[in-house]
Amino acid sequence: MINKRLLIKNLLAHNDENSFYDKKRQLNIGEREGKAKFLKHICALSNSNPENNSYIVIGVEDEDNQITGIDFFDDSKIQNLVNAYLTNPPIISYENIPFPHLPDHLVVGLVTIRPNHGKICSFRKNIWKYYGGSVFFRDGSISMPKVFDIEIQDVNSGIVASIENHSHNNIEHTLDGVFDFMKKRRDYNPTYKVFKEYFVVCWAGKEKKIRNETYYSRVDIELINEQVKLFYSDLDEVSIKVDKDNFSILEYVHLGFHDQFKYYPLEEVTIRFKDNAGYDIDSNLLFEPPRFDKKTLFHIYNTNLALIQKLKNGHELTESQKKDLKNLPSTFLLCYLNNFNEALTELEEAKPYLKAYSKEIYQSYKESMRILRKVKYN
C-alpha cells in the first residue's frame, strides 16, 4: 500500500514538473477557466502516460517546491466532471494528504490519473478557449496541443514504478501516524479502529447527542495507512457508523432562512474494507433541495442583491444587515436550487467582497459552493 505523503515527497524530490506529474499552487474548478485548465492537464497526462499512473500535486509553490497547502477538498463527484468533458476519460481520484507542519484545515491535494492503455483522450466539447476534439500531450512540463494521429509512446513506466515502489507504507509510518493523530486531536475525543487486521482509521469530533443519536462537528477522519484525510469540516454535522468491515460517514448541511434552519442529509460515504488488503469507497448523494415559496425567495433574493451592492460601494451595514449578510451564501444557494439561475452568477461575483469583509462569511461561501459542486457533478 502506497503512503501518499511519502509519494508526494518522492515526486517533488525526483525533479521538476515533467511528462508524468504536474504541480499547482491551487486548483479552482469552480470557474470556467480553472475547470478548463484542469481538464487540459488531465487529458495531456493521460495521453502521455498510457501504461502508468500520472499525478497532479496541488498546494506546492512552483519555484522552490515549498508545501503551503490548500483547503480540504472533498469533491467525490470530480470524476463526473472529467466524464462530461473528455472522450475516453481516464479514471482519476482526488485525495487530501495531511502534512504535519500544515494547519488542520490545510492539506496537499493529490490527483491520480490511471493509465488509459493507449486510448486517445480528447475534449468532448468546447470549454473556455479549448475546442471539442482538441488533444493534448505533455511536452516536458507543459501540456501542449497535438495532432490526433500522434504515436503514443510509453516512456515513463519504469520511472513511475520506481517512485511508487519507494513510497510503500510500513509499520513505523502507520504507528507514527496514529500517535500523531491522537496527540493532535486530543481535545475532540480521538479514537481509532483496525479493519481486517490491516487498515487503521482514526477519527475525532465534538460529540452531540440528540434523541439517543450521536452527531459530530469539527470532524477529522484519516486513513492512516495511506496518510489520506477522508473528511474534515469546521462546520458540518455528521454521523458515523462502524462495523467490522465498514466505516460510514453521513454528512448533514444546515440550510434555511432567517431563524428557520434545518439539517438536511447531503451525502453518505462508505469505506468497505476487503479481505485482500484492498478497499472500496462508495458515495451516495442524498440531498433533496428544500422548496420554498417563490414570492418569499424573490424578496430574499432582492435583499441579498442590495446587500452586495452596499459591500461594493463600501457602505456601513446595520446590525440586521450584518446578520443577513452572514446567511447570504446559503440563501443564494437555496435561491439557485429553486430555479433562480442568476443567483449563482451573483454569488460568484460577490466572492471577493465577501472574502474581504469577513473570514467567517467567506468560509460560508466556500461551503455553499462545495454543496453546489456536489449537486451539479452528481
TORKOL-4160 file (C-alpha; in steps of 0.2 Angstrom, whole numbers, padded with zeros to 4 digits, m for minus):
378
<pt num="1" X="0000" Y="0000" Z="0000"/>
<pt num="2" X="0007" Y="0017" Z="m0005"/>
<pt num="3" X="0009" Y="0030" Z="0008"/>
<pt num="4" X="0003" Y="0046" Z="m0001"/>
<pt num="5" X="0013" Y="0058" Z="0009"/>
<pt num="6" X="0029" Y="0049" Z="0005"/>
<pt num="7" X="0023" Y="0048" Z="m0013"/>
<pt num="8" X="0022" Y="0067" Z="m0014"/>
<pt num="9" X="0039" Y="0069" Z="m0006"/>
<pt num="10" X="0046" Y="0057" Z="m0019"/>
<pt num="11" X="0038" Y="0066" Z="m0034"/>
<pt num="12" X="0044" Y="0083" Z="m0028"/>
<pt num="13" X="0061" Y="0076" Z="m0025"/>
<pt num="14" X="0063" Y="0067" Z="m0042"/>
<pt num="15" X="0065" Y="0083" Z="m0052"/>
<pt num="16" X="0054" Y="0097" Z="m0059"/>
<pt num="17" X="0037" Y="0095" Z="m0067"/>
<pt num="18" X="0038" Y="0083" Z="m0082"/>
<pt num="19" X="0028" Y="0072" Z="m0093"/>
<pt num="20" X="0021" Y="0061" Z="m0078"/>
<pt num="21" X="0017" Y="0074" Z="m0065"/>
<pt num="22" X="0012" Y="0092" Z="m0063"/>
<pt num="23" X="0011" Y="0103" Z="m0048"/>
<pt num="24" X="0000" Y="0118" Z="m0044"/>
<pt num="25" X="m0001" Y="0131" Z="m0031"/>
<pt num="26" X="m0020" Y="0130" Z="m0031"/>
<pt num="27" X="m0035" Y="0122" Z="m0040"/>
<pt num="28" X="m0050" Y="0132" Z="m0045"/>
<pt num="29" X="m0063" Y="0121" Z="m0054"/>
<pt num="30" X="m0077" Y="0132" Z="m0048"/>
<pt num="31" X="m0073" Y="0145" Z="m0063"/>
<pt num="32" X="m0073" Y="0141" Z="m0081"/>
<pt num="33" X="m0055" Y="0145" Z="m0084"/>
<pt num="34" X="m0049" Y="0134" Z="m0070"/>
<pt num="35" X="m0060" Y="0120" Z="m0074"/>
<pt num="36" X="m0054" Y="0120" Z="m0092"/>
<pt num="37" X="m0035" Y="0121" Z="m0087"/>
<pt num="38" X="m0038" Y="0106" Z="m0075"/>
<pt num="39" X="m0046" Y="0096" Z="m0089"/>
<pt num="40" X="m0032" Y="0100" Z="m0101"/>
<pt num="41" X="m0019" Y="0094" Z="m0089"/>
<pt num="42" X="m0029" Y="0078" Z="m0086"/>
<pt num="43" X="m0030" Y="0075" Z="m0105"/>
<pt num="44" X="m0012" Y="0078" Z="m0108"/>
<pt num="45" X="m0005" Y="0067" Z="m0093"/>
<pt num="46" X="m0017" Y="0053" Z="m0098"/>
<pt num="47" X="m0011" Y="0053" Z="m0116"/>
<pt num="48" X="0007" Y="0055" Z="m0111"/>
<pt num="49" X="0007" Y="0040" Z="m0099"/>
<pt num="50" X="m0003" Y="0026" Z="m0107"/>
<pt num="51" X="0004" Y="0012" Z="m0096"/>
<pt num="52" X="0007" Y="0021" Z="m0079"/>
<pt num="53" X="m0001" Y="0032" Z="m0066"/>
<pt num="54" X="0002" Y="0051" Z="m0068"/>
<pt num="55" X="m0001" Y="0064" Z="m0055"/>
<pt num="56" X="m0005" Y="0082" Z="m0051"/>
<pt num="57" X="0001" Y="0089" Z="m0034"/>
<pt num="58" X="m0009" Y="0104" Z="m0028"/>
<pt num="59" X="m0003" Y="0116" Z="m0014"/>
<pt num="60" X="0015" Y="0117" Z="m0019"/>
<pt num="61" X="0025" Y="0133" Z="m0024"/>
<pt num="62" X="0031" Y="0131" Z="m0041"/>
<pt num="63" X="0049" Y="0138" Z="m0039"/>
<pt num="64" X="0055" Y="0130" Z="m0023"/>
<pt num="65" X="0043" Y="0116" Z="m0020"/>
<pt num="66" X="0038" Y="0123" Z="m0003"/>
<pt num="67" X="0022" Y="0114" Z="0003"/>
<pt num="68" X="0010" Y="0128" Z="0008"/>
<pt num="69" X="m0006" Y="0118" Z="0006"/>
<pt num="70" X="m0024" Y="0121" Z="0001"/>
<pt num="71" X="m0041" Y="0119" Z="0009"/>
<pt num="72" X="m0048" Y="0102" Z="0011"/>
<pt num="73" X="m0057" Y="0097" Z="m0005"/>
<pt num="74" X="m0070" Y="0083" Z="m0004"/>
<pt num="75" X="m0077" Y="0083" Z="m0021"/>
<pt num="76" X="m0081" Y="0065" Z="m0023"/>
<pt num="77" X="m0090" Y="0068" Z="m0040"/>
<pt num="78" X="m0075" Y="0076" Z="m0049"/>
<pt num="79" X="m0074" Y="0060" Z="m0060"/>
<pt num="80" X="m0091" Y="0065" Z="m0067"/>
<pt num="81" X="m0084" Y="0082" Z="m0072"/>
<pt num="82" X="m0070" Y="0073" Z="m0082"/>
<pt num="83" X="m0083" Y="0061" Z="m0090"/>
<pt num="84" X="m0093" Y="0075" Z="m0095"/>
<pt num="85" X="m0080" Y="0085" Z="m0105"/>
<pt num="86" X="m0067" Y="0072" Z="m0111"/>
<pt num="87" X="m0069" Y="0057" Z="m0123"/>
<pt num="88" X="m0060" Y="0041" Z="m0117"/>
<pt num="89" X="m0059" Y="0049" Z="m0100"/>
<pt num="90" X="m0046" Y="0041" Z="m0088"/>
<pt num="91" X="m0051" Y="0035" Z="m0071"/>
<pt num="92" X="m0045" Y="0049" Z="m0059"/>
<pt num="93" X="m0045" Y="0051" Z="m0040"/>
<pt num="94" X="m0043" Y="0066" Z="m0029"/>
<pt num="95" X="m0036" Y="0064" Z="m0011"/>
<pt num="96" X="m0032" Y="0076" Z="0003"/>
<pt num="97" X="m0015" Y="0072" Z="0011"/>
<pt num="98" X="m0011" Y="0080" Z="0028"/>
<pt num="99" X="0007" Y="0086" Z="0032"/>
<pt num="100" X="0012" Y="0088" Z="0050"/>
<pt num="101" X="0018" Y="0107" Z="0048"/>
<pt num="102" X="0001" Y="0112" Z="0040"/>
<pt num="103" X="m0014" Y="0118" Z="0050"/>
<pt num="104" X="m0028" Y="0106" Z="0052"/>
<pt num="105" X="m0039" Y="0113" Z="0038"/>
<pt num="106" X="m0025" Y="0113" Z="0025"/>
<pt num="107" X="m0019" Y="0098" Z="0015"/>
<pt num="108" X="m0010" Y="0094" Z="m0001"/>
<pt num="109" X="m0021" Y="0088" Z="m0015"/>
<pt num="110" X="m0016" Y="0073" Z="m0025"/>
<pt num="111" X="m0024" Y="0069" Z="m0041"/>
<pt num="112" X="m0020" Y="0052" Z="m0048"/>
<pt num="113" X="m0023" Y="0048" Z="m0066"/>
<pt num="114" X="m0025" Y="0030" Z="m0070"/>
<pt num="115" X="m0017" Y="0023" Z="m0086"/>
<pt num="116" X="m0029" Y="0023" Z="m0101"/>
<pt num="117" X="m0019" Y="0009" Z="m0111"/>
<pt num="118" X="m0017" Y="0018" Z="m0127"/>
<pt num="119" X="m0034" Y="0026" Z="m0129"/>
<pt num="120" X="m0033" Y="0044" Z="m0135"/>
<pt num="121" X="m0041" Y="0056" Z="m0123"/>
<pt num="122" X="m0048" Y="0072" Z="m0131"/>
<pt num="123" X="m0060" Y="0086" Z="m0127"/>
<pt num="124" X="m0078" Y="0081" Z="m0130"/>
<pt num="125" X="m0085" Y="0098" Z="m0131"/>
<pt num="126" X="m0079" Y="0117" Z="m0130"/>
<pt num="127" X="m0075" Y="0124" Z="m0114"/>
<pt num="128" X="m0066" Y="0141" Z="m0112"/>
<pt num="129" X="m0054" Y="0143" Z="m0126"/>
<pt num="130" X="m0052" Y="0124" Z="m0129"/>
<pt num="131" X="m0062" Y="0116" Z="m0143"/>
<pt num="132" X="m0071" Y="0100" Z="m0144"/>
<pt num="133" X="m0059" Y="0087" Z="m0152"/>
<pt num="134" X="m0043" Y="0095" Z="m0145"/>
<pt num="135" X="m0030" Y="0083" Z="m0140"/>
<pt num="136" X="m0016" Y="0087" Z="m0128"/>
<pt num="137" X="0001" Y="0079" Z="m0123"/>
<pt num="138" X="0014" Y="0083" Z="m0111"/>
<pt num="139" X="0030" Y="0092" Z="m0119"/>
<pt num="140" X="0041" Y="0091" Z="m0104"/>
<pt num="141" X="0032" Y="0101" Z="m0090"/>
<pt num="142" X="0020" Y="0109" Z="m0102"/>
<pt num="143" X="0003" Y="0102" Z="m0109"/>
<pt num="144" X="0003" Y="0106" Z="m0127"/>
<pt num="145" X="m0010" Y="0103" Z="m0141"/>
<pt num="146" X="m0005" Y="0089" Z="m0153"/>
<pt num="147" X="m0012" Y="0081" Z="m0169"/>
<pt num="148" X="m0024" Y="0067" Z="m0166"/>
<pt num="149" X="m0014" Y="0053" Z="m0175"/>
<pt num="150" X="0002" Y="0056" Z="m0165"/>
<pt num="151" X="0010" Y="0039" Z="m0160"/>
<pt num="152" X="0008" Y="0036" Z="m0141"/>
<pt num="153" X="0024" Y="0031" Z="m0133"/>
<pt num="154" X="0027" Y="0023" Z="m0116"/>
<pt num="155" X="0042" Y="0031" Z="m0109"/>
<pt num="156" X="0038" Y="0033" Z="m0090"/>
<pt num="157" X="0033" Y="0017" Z="m0084"/>
<pt num="158" X="0049" Y="0012" Z="m0076"/>
<pt num="159" X="0052" Y="0029" Z="m0068"/>
<pt num="160" X="0035" Y="0030" Z="m0060"/>
<pt num="161" X="0036" Y="0012" Z="m0054"/>
<pt num="162" X="0052" Y="0015" Z="m0045"/>
<pt num="163" X="0045" Y="0031" Z="m0037"/>
<pt num="164" X="0029" Y="0021" Z="m0031"/>
<pt num="165" X="0039" Y="0006" Z="m0025"/>
<pt num="166" X="0049" Y="0018" Z="m0014"/>
<pt num="167" X="0033" Y="0026" Z="m0007"/>
<pt num="168" X="0026" Y="0010" Z="0001"/>
<pt num="169" X="0020" Y="0011" Z="0019"/>
<pt num="170" X="0027" Y="0002" Z="0033"/>
<pt num="171" X="0023" Y="m0002" Z="0052"/>
<pt num="172" X="0033" Y="0013" Z="0058"/>
<pt num="173" X="0024" Y="0025" Z="0046"/>
<pt num="174" X="0007" Y="0018" Z="0052"/>
<pt num="175" X="0011" Y="0019" Z="0071"/>
<pt num="176" X="0018" Y="0037" Z="0069"/>
<pt num="177" X="0003" Y="0042" Z="0060"/>
<pt num="178" X="m0009" Y="0035" Z="0074"/>
<pt num="179" X="0001" Y="0043" Z="0088"/>
<pt num="180" X="0002" Y="0060" Z="0079"/>
<pt num="181" X="m0017" Y="0060" Z="0076"/>
<pt num="182" X="m0021" Y="0055" Z="0094"/>
<pt num="183" X="m0010" Y="0069" Z="0100"/>
<pt num="184" X="m0015" Y="0082" Z="0088"/>
<pt num="185" X="m0034" Y="0079" Z="0090"/>
<pt num="186" X="m0034" Y="0075" Z="0109"/>
<pt num="187" X="m0047" Y="0089" Z="0113"/>
<pt num="188" X="m0060" Y="0081" Z="0102"/>
<pt num="189" X="m0061" Y="0063" Z="0108"/>
<pt num="190" X="m0049" Y="0054" Z="0096"/>
<pt num="191" X="m0051" Y="0036" Z="0093"/>
<pt num="192" X="m0046" Y="0023" Z="0080"/>
<pt num="193" X="m0051" Y="0006" Z="0074"/>
<pt num="194" X="m0041" Y="m0008" Z="0064"/>
<pt num="195" X="m0051" Y="m0016" Z="0050"/>
<pt num="196" X="m0046" Y="m0033" Z="0043"/>
<pt num="197" X="m0031" Y="m0033" Z="0054"/>
<pt num="198" X="m0023" Y="m0021" Z="0042"/>
<pt num="199" X="m0031" Y="m0004" Z="0039"/>
<pt num="200" X="m0031" Y="0009" Z="0053"/>
<pt num="201" X="m0044" Y="0023" Z="0053"/>
<pt num="202" X="m0043" Y="0037" Z="0065"/>
<pt num="203" X="m0057" Y="0050" Z="0069"/>
<pt num="204" X="m0061" Y="0064" Z="0081"/>
<pt num="205" X="m0075" Y="0076" Z="0083"/>
<pt num="206" X="m0085" Y="0086" Z="0095"/>
<pt num="207" X="m0100" Y="0075" Z="0101"/>
<pt num="208" X="m0118" Y="0080" Z="0102"/>
<pt num="209" X="m0132" Y="0068" Z="0107"/>
<pt num="210" X="m0150" Y="0071" Z="0101"/>
<pt num="211" X="m0163" Y="0058" Z="0104"/>
<pt num="212" X="m0150" Y="0044" Z="0108"/>
<pt num="213" X="m0141" Y="0048" Z="0092"/>
<pt num="214" X="m0123" Y="0054" Z="0092"/>
<pt num="215" X="m0118" Y="0068" Z="0080"/>
<pt num="216" X="m0101" Y="0076" Z="0077"/>
<pt num="217" X="m0095" Y="0093" Z="0072"/>
<pt num="218" X="m0077" Y="0099" Z="0069"/>
<pt num="219" X="m0074" Y="0081" Z="0062"/>
<pt num="220" X="m0057" Y="0075" Z="0056"/>
<pt num="221" X="m0056" Y="0057" Z="0049"/>
<pt num="222" X="m0040" Y="0049" Z="0042"/>
<pt num="223" X="m0035" Y="0033" Z="0034"/>
<pt num="224" X="m0018" Y="0031" Z="0042"/>
<pt num="225" X="m0010" Y="0018" Z="0031"/>
<pt num="226" X="m0011" Y="0029" Z="0016"/>
<pt num="227" X="m0010" Y="0046" Z="0025"/>
<pt num="228" X="m0026" Y="0052" Z="0017"/>
<pt num="229" X="m0038" Y="0064" Z="0026"/>
<pt num="230" X="m0055" Y="0057" Z="0022"/>
<pt num="231" X="m0065" Y="0071" Z="0029"/>
<pt num="232" X="m0063" Y="0087" Z="0038"/>
<pt num="233" X="m0075" Y="0101" Z="0042"/>
<pt num="234" X="m0076" Y="0115" Z="0055"/>
<pt num="235" X="m0095" Y="0117" Z="0051"/>
<pt num="236" X="m0105" Y="0102" Z="0047"/>
<pt num="237" X="m0114" Y="0089" Z="0057"/>
<pt num="238" X="m0110" Y="0071" Z="0053"/>
<pt num="239" X="m0115" Y="0054" Z="0060"/>
<pt num="240" X="m0103" Y="0040" Z="0060"/>
<pt num="241" X="m0107" Y="0021" Z="0059"/>
<pt num="242" X="m0094" Y="0007" Z="0061"/>
<pt num="243" X="m0095" Y="m0011" Z="0060"/>
<pt num="244" X="m0081" Y="m0025" Z="0057"/>
<pt num="245" X="m0080" Y="m0022" Z="0038"/>
<pt num="246" X="m0086" Y="m0004" Z="0035"/>
<pt num="247" X="m0084" Y="0014" Z="0040"/>
<pt num="248" X="m0098" Y="0026" Z="0035"/>
<pt num="249" X="m0100" Y="0045" Z="0036"/>
<pt num="250" X="m0117" Y="0053" Z="0034"/>
<pt num="251" X="m0115" Y="0072" Z="0032"/>
<pt num="252" X="m0128" Y="0085" Z="0035"/>
<pt num="253" X="m0129" Y="0103" Z="0030"/>
<pt num="254" X="m0138" Y="0117" Z="0039"/>
<pt num="255" X="m0149" Y="0127" Z="0027"/>
<pt num="256" X="m0164" Y="0139" Z="0029"/>
<pt num="257" X="m0170" Y="0157" Z="0030"/>
<pt num="258" X="m0170" Y="0169" Z="0044"/>
<pt num="259" X="m0171" Y="0159" Z="0061"/>
<pt num="260" X="m0179" Y="0144" Z="0052"/>
<pt num="261" X="m0165" Y="0132" Z="0048"/>
<pt num="262" X="m0165" Y="0113" Z="0047"/>
<pt num="263" X="m0152" Y="0099" Z="0044"/>
<pt num="264" X="m0153" Y="0091" Z="0028"/>
<pt num="265" X="m0144" Y="0074" Z="0023"/>
<pt num="266" X="m0131" Y="0079" Z="0010"/>
<pt num="267" X="m0120" Y="0063" Z="0006"/>
<pt num="268" X="m0116" Y="0046" Z="0013"/>
<pt num="269" X="m0098" Y="0039" Z="0011"/>
<pt num="270" X="m0095" Y="0021" Z="0015"/>
<pt num="271" X="m0077" Y="0013" Z="0015"/>
<pt num="272" X="m0079" Y="m0006" Z="0013"/>
<pt num="273" X="m0063" Y="m0015" Z="0018"/>
<pt num="274" X="m0060" Y="m0031" Z="0009"/>
<pt num="275" X="m0050" Y="m0047" Z="0014"/>
<pt num="276" X="m0037" Y="m0045" Z="0000"/>
<pt num="277" X="m0029" Y="m0029" Z="0008"/>
<pt num="278" X="m0040" Y="m0018" Z="m0003"/>
<pt num="279" X="m0055" Y="m0006" Z="0000"/>
<pt num="280" X="m0069" Y="0002" Z="m0010"/>
<pt num="281" X="m0076" Y="0020" Z="m0007"/>
<pt num="282" X="m0094" Y="0022" Z="m0011"/>
<pt num="283" X="m0103" Y="0039" Z="m0011"/>
<pt num="284" X="m0121" Y="0042" Z="m0012"/>
<pt num="285" X="m0128" Y="0059" Z="m0014"/>
<pt num="286" X="m0144" Y="0060" Z="m0003"/>
<pt num="287" X="m0148" Y="0079" Z="m0005"/>
<pt num="288" X="m0165" Y="0084" Z="m0009"/>
<pt num="289" X="m0166" Y="0103" Z="m0011"/>
<pt num="290" X="m0179" Y="0111" Z="0001"/>
<pt num="291" X="m0193" Y="0120" Z="m0009"/>
<pt num="292" X="m0199" Y="0137" Z="m0004"/>
<pt num="293" X="m0212" Y="0150" Z="m0009"/>
<pt num="294" X="m0207" Y="0160" Z="m0025"/>
<pt num="295" X="m0213" Y="0176" Z="m0018"/>
<pt num="296" X="m0203" Y="0174" Z="m0002"/>
<pt num="297" X="m0187" Y="0169" Z="m0012"/>
<pt num="298" X="m0189" Y="0184" Z="m0023"/>
<pt num="299" X="m0190" Y="0196" Z="m0008"/>
<pt num="300" X="m0174" Y="0187" Z="m0001"/>
<pt num="301" X="m0165" Y="0187" Z="m0017"/>
<pt num="302" X="m0168" Y="0206" Z="m0020"/>
<pt num="303" X="m0162" Y="0209" Z="m0002"/>
<pt num="304" X="m0146" Y="0200" Z="m0005"/>
<pt num="305" X="m0143" Y="0210" Z="m0021"/>
<pt num="306" X="m0145" Y="0226" Z="m0011"/>
<pt num="307" X="m0133" Y="0219" Z="0002"/>
<pt num="308" X="m0119" Y="0215" Z="m0011"/>
<pt num="309" X="m0121" Y="0232" Z="m0019"/>
<pt num="310" X="m0118" Y="0240" Z="m0002"/>
<pt num="311" X="m0102" Y="0230" Z="0000"/>
<pt num="312" X="m0096" Y="0235" Z="m0017"/>
<pt num="313" X="m0099" Y="0254" Z="m0013"/>
<pt num="314" X="m0091" Y="0252" Z="0005"/>
<pt num="315" X="m0107" Y="0257" Z="0014"/>
<pt num="316" X="m0109" Y="0254" Z="0033"/>
<pt num="317" X="m0121" Y="0240" Z="0037"/>
<pt num="318" X="m0134" Y="0239" Z="0050"/>
<pt num="319" X="m0134" Y="0225" Z="0063"/>
<pt num="320" X="m0149" Y="0217" Z="0054"/>
<pt num="321" X="m0140" Y="0218" Z="0038"/>
<pt num="322" X="m0124" Y="0211" Z="0045"/>
<pt num="323" X="m0135" Y="0196" Z="0051"/>
<pt num="324" X="m0142" Y="0194" Z="0033"/>
<pt num="325" X="m0125" Y="0195" Z="0026"/>
<pt num="326" X="m0119" Y="0181" Z="0037"/>
<pt num="327" X="m0133" Y="0170" Z="0029"/>
<pt num="328" X="m0131" Y="0177" Z="0011"/>
<pt num="329" X="m0121" Y="0162" Z="0003"/>
<pt num="330" X="m0133" Y="0149" Z="0009"/>
<pt num="331" X="m0148" Y="0159" Z="0004"/>
<pt num="332" X="m0141" Y="0162" Z="m0013"/>
<pt num="333" X="m0138" Y="0144" Z="m0014"/>
<pt num="334" X="m0156" Y="0140" Z="m0010"/>
<pt num="335" X="m0162" Y="0153" Z="m0022"/>
<pt num="336" X="m0152" Y="0144" Z="m0036"/>
<pt num="337" X="m0158" Y="0127" Z="m0031"/>
<pt num="338" X="m0176" Y="0134" Z="m0033"/>
<pt num="339" X="m0173" Y="0139" Z="m0051"/>
<pt num="340" X="m0166" Y="0157" Z="m0048"/>
<pt num="341" X="m0152" Y="0153" Z="m0060"/>
<pt num="342" X="m0144" Y="0170" Z="m0060"/>
<pt num="343" X="m0141" Y="0168" Z="m0041"/>
<pt num="344" X="m0126" Y="0158" Z="m0044"/>
<pt num="345" X="m0118" Y="0171" Z="m0055"/>
<pt num="346" X="m0122" Y="0184" Z="m0042"/>
<pt num="347" X="m0114" Y="0174" Z="m0029"/>
<pt num="348" X="m0098" Y="0170" Z="m0038"/>
<pt num="349" X="m0096" Y="0189" Z="m0042"/>
<pt num="350" X="m0098" Y="0193" Z="m0024"/>
<pt num="351" X="m0084" Y="0182" Z="m0019"/>
<pt num="352" X="m0070" Y="0195" Z="m0017"/>
<pt num="353" X="m0081" Y="0206" Z="m0007"/>
<pt num="354" X="m0087" Y="0193" Z="0005"/>
<pt num="355" X="m0069" Y="0187" Z="0007"/>
<pt num="356" X="m0063" Y="0205" Z="0011"/>
<pt num="357" X="m0077" Y="0208" Z="0023"/>
<pt num="358" X="m0076" Y="0193" Z="0034"/>
<pt num="359" X="m0067" Y="0176" Z="0036"/>
<pt num="360" X="m0082" Y="0168" Z="0043"/>
<pt num="361" X="m0094" Y="0173" Z="0029"/>
<pt num="362" X="m0081" Y="0168" Z="0016"/>
<pt num="363" X="m0080" Y="0151" Z="0024"/>
<pt num="364" X="m0099" Y="0150" Z="0022"/>
<pt num="365" X="m0097" Y="0155" Z="0004"/>
<pt num="366" X="m0085" Y="0141" Z="0001"/>
<pt num="367" X="m0096" Y="0129" Z="0010"/>
<pt num="368" X="m0111" Y="0134" Z="m0001"/>
<pt num="369" X="m0100" Y="0132" Z="m0017"/>
<pt num="370" X="m0095" Y="0114" Z="m0011"/>
<pt num="371" X="m0113" Y="0109" Z="m0009"/>
<pt num="372" X="m0117" Y="0116" Z="m0026"/>
<pt num="373" X="m0102" Y="0106" Z="m0034"/>
<pt num="374" X="m0108" Y="0090" Z="m0027"/>
<pt num="375" X="m0126" Y="0093" Z="m0033"/>
<pt num="376" X="m0120" Y="0098" Z="m0051"/>
<pt num="377" X="m0107" Y="0084" Z="m0054"/>
<pt num="378" X="m0119" Y="0071" Z="m0047"/>
